[in-house]
Amino acid sequence: MTAARRPGRSHSCPWPGCPQLTRASYLMCRAHWYALPFAIRERILATYRPGQTVLTASPEYLEALHDALAYARRAALKDRGEGQP
C-alpha cells in the first residue's frame, strides 16, 4: 500500500473556506473538483504523474495547478459577493 493510500492520510481541500478533508491522492474534495471548469480538470489529469512532488512536477502540471487554485480563489470571492461583477 502506498503512502498516499494509507488510511488516515488526508489533507484539507484547498478551495478557500472548504472544511472538507480529502484523500492525499486527490487535489480537492469531490464537490470542488467538479466545480472546476472541465478544461482545468483535464489539464490537471493530463499532466499529473503519480508520486510527483512540487519539486519533481512538470512545469505544465504546476501551471495547471496554479490555474485551478486561482479559479478556486476567484469563485470563492464571487460566492461571498466580493468578486468582480
N, C-alpha and C positions, 0 to 999 in steps of 0.2 A: 504494500500500500504506500503510495507516495505521500509526501508531507502535505500536499495540497488537498488530499482526500481523507486525511485522518479526521475522525470525528472530533468535533470541538474546535477545529481550525476555521476561523471566520474573521471577517473584518466588517467595518461599518460601510454601508452604501455611501459612496462619495457624493451623491446628489445632496445639495445643501438642504439641511433640515430633515433629512430622512433618518429615522431612528432604527431602520431595519439592519439586521446583521445578515450577511450573505457568505456563502462558501468562499474560501480563499481563492478558489479557481475561477470564480465569477467576478466580473468587473463591478457589477452593481446588482441591486435587488431586481427581481423579475419585472415588477411594475415600471421601474425607471429604465431598465434595459429596453423595454418595448416602447417607452416614451421617447427614446432617441429616434431621430429620423432613420429610415431604413438604410440610406446611403452611408451614414456614420457607422451603424452596426455592421454593415457589410465590410467596410474598410477595416474595422477592428478585427473581425473574424479572418479576413484575408491576410492580415499582416501579423497576427499573433502566432507565436511559436511556443509550444509547451516548455516550461522550465525557464523561460526568459526572465530576466530581471530588468530593472531600469538601466542598469549598466550594460546589459547584453542585448537589449531590444533594438530592433532596426529603427532607423530614422523614420521610416514610413509608419511603423506602429506608434512611435512616440507622437508623431503628428496627428494620427487618428485619435489617439488617447487625448491629446490636447484639445482637439475639436469636440470630442464627446464631453469633456469636463467643462469646456467653455459653453457649450449648448446647455448643459445642466444648470450652470450658474445663471445664464440668461433666462431660462424657463422658470427657475425658482424665483427670480426677481419679478418676473411678469406675474406669476401666481400670487405674489404678495402685493401686487399693484405698484411695484417700484420700477418696472421696466419701461422702456420706451413705447409709446403708443404705436 
